[in-house]
Structure formats: structure tokens, C-alpha cells
Amino acid sequence: VQLQASGGGLVQPGGSLRLSCAASRSISSIDVLGWYRQAPGKQRELVAHITNDGITYYADSVKGRFTISRDNPKNTVYLQMSSLKPVDTAVYLCRGVSSYDGGYTTWGQGTQVTVSS
């Protein structure tokens, strides 16, 4: 499965963006879909993930501001980001982990999010 992230851009502090990560085929066999981010000079960190059962996890830094969701018929996972802060500036990447086909992990390319006035 290949993942393609999109939706990044430049936004002012307090603004919103919605990131999308589209899969090349069905995501119903992907157990966990997640969004990570990496800022310059920093380690990659998990932002949020969602299981096939709809169970979600959020990093403390984004709780209450970001919402992850998945649309299996559209083979897409979303990250709705609100009340954005300059510290949210990073390259955002999506990742899928599946126990099917012998088990695999797949990453999409990143999309840049810049929060600045």
C-alpha cells in the first residue's frame, strides 16, 4: 500500500488546516493509521493515530486541537488541525501498520505545515 499525504501549507497562528493521507488501495486491512511530524533539528514524533476499530491516541501537545479520522470507503485518513501554533510547524507524515500480508509498515511522503504570522 502506498500513502500520499496532502493538505499542508502556510497558516496564521490560531488557524486551521486539514491534512489528508490517501492510500493506493483499501485501508480496511491497515490496523493502525497515524500522523507523525518532524521539525527541523528535532526527532520525529507521533502526533495521533487511529485503529481500525476507531480507537484514537493523541500526543499531549495536540489534545483538544487536532482530530484524526479515517474513511475506509475513501481509503483516506485525515488530520483536522485547529488552533494552530508556531510550534506545530513541521513536516507531517502518515504511516500505516498492518498485520496482513505478513505484516508491514508503510510511510507516505511528508507535507509541510508552517504556522506563522
C-alpha positions in Angstrom: 0.0 0.0 0.0 1.3 3.4 -0.9 0.3 6.5 1.1 0.1 10.0 -0.3 -0.2 13.0 2.1 -1.5 16.4 1.2 -3.1 19.5 2.6 -0.2 21.2 4.2 0.5 24.9 3.7 1.1 28.2 5.4 -1.4 29.3 8.1 -1.5 32.0 10.7 -1.5 31.2 14.4 -4.9 30.2 15.5 -5.8 29.0 12.1 -6.9 25.5 10.8 -5.8 23.0 8.3 -6.9 19.5 7.3 -4.3 17.0 6.2 -5.3 14.0 4.1 -3.5 10.8 3.5 -4.8 8.7 0.6 -3.9 5.1 0.2 -3.3 3.3 -3.1 -5.7 0.6 -2.1 -8.1 -0.4 0.6 -7.1 0.6 4.1 -9.5 -1.8 5.8 -6.6 -4.2 6.3 -4.4 -1.5 7.9 -4.6 -1.9 11.6 -3.3 1.5 12.6 -3.0 4.7 10.7 -1.1 7.5 12.2 0.3 11.0 11.6 3.8 11.9 12.7 5.7 15.2 12.4 9.3 16.2 12.2 10.5 19.8 12.8 14.0 20.9 11.8 16.6 19.6 14.2 14.1 17.5 16.1 13.2 13.9 16.3 10.1 12.6 14.5 7.2 12.4 16.9 3.8 10.7 16.9 1.0 13.2 16.7 -2.0 10.9 16.6 -3.1 7.5 15.4 -6.4 5.6 14.9 -7.0 1.9 14.8 -9.4 0.0 12.5 -11.8 -0.1 15.4 -11.8 3.7 15.7 -9.7 3.9 18.8 -7.6 7.1 18.8 -4.5 8.3 20.5 -3.2 11.9 20.7 0.1 13.4 21.8 -0.5 15.6 24.8 0.7 18.6 22.8 -2.2 18.4 20.4 -5.0 17.0 22.5 -8.1 19.1 22.1 -6.8 20.8 19.0 -6.3 18.0 16.5 -8.7 15.3 15.4 -7.8 12.2 13.5 -10.3 10.2 11.5 -10.4 7.5 8.8 -12.8 7.0 5.9 -12.3 3.4 4.9 -14.5 3.6 1.8 -12.4 6.5 0.6 -9.2 4.8 1.7 -8.2 8.1 3.4 -7.1 9.2 6.9 -7.5 12.8 7.9 -5.9 15.1 10.5 -8.0 18.1 11.3 -5.8 20.7 13.0 -7.2 23.7 14.7 -5.8 26.5 17.0 -2.5 26.0 15.3 0.6 27.3 17.0 4.1 28.1 15.6 5.4 25.1 17.4 3.2 22.9 15.2 5.4 23.9 12.3 6.8 20.7 10.8 6.7 18.2 8.0 3.8 15.9 8.7 3.9 12.3 7.5 1.4 9.5 7.6 2.1 5.9 8.5 0.2 2.7 8.2 0.9 -0.6 10.1 -0.8 -3.8 9.1 -0.7 -7.4 10.3 -1.9 -8.6 6.9 0.4 -9.8 4.1 2.9 -11.0 6.6 2.9 -7.7 8.4 4.2 -4.4 7.1 4.7 -0.7 7.8 4.3 1.9 5.1 5.1 5.6 5.1 3.8 8.4 2.9 5.9 11.4 1.9 5.6 14.4 4.0 3.6 17.6 3.7 4.9 20.8 5.1 2.8 22.7 7.6 4.1 26.2 8.5 2.4 28.3 11.2 3.5 31.9 11.1 2.2 35.4 11.0 
